[in-house]
Amino acid sequence: MDQIAITAASGLHSRMEALDLVANNLANSTTSGFKLDREFYSIFSAGDETATDGSSGTTLPVIQKQWTDFTQGALQPTGNPLDLAL
């Protein structure tokens, strides 16, 4: 397969994964207790050896891992003395 097509497909795949994360975050943004999902990007290297045409090895953008942001959200006072935040 053509190297340019492989690189473009890899970039498209990582952007599609990122779009899925953003869509999930937007869909659940008003849900109580929802924790934001984030991604960590890296570059995949296919090796140090050079190809037959003299170019260097393949480097492709990938989402290395997805992680959830567990920081505390903002507390919203309700005015009700029986409400509490966990």
Secondary structure as GFF3:
##gff-version 3
##sequence-region A 1 86
A	DSSP	alpha_helix	3	27	.	.	.	ID=ss1
A	DSSP	beta_strand	37	45	.	.	.	ID=ss2
A	DSSP	beta_strand	59	68	.	.	.	ID=ss3
###
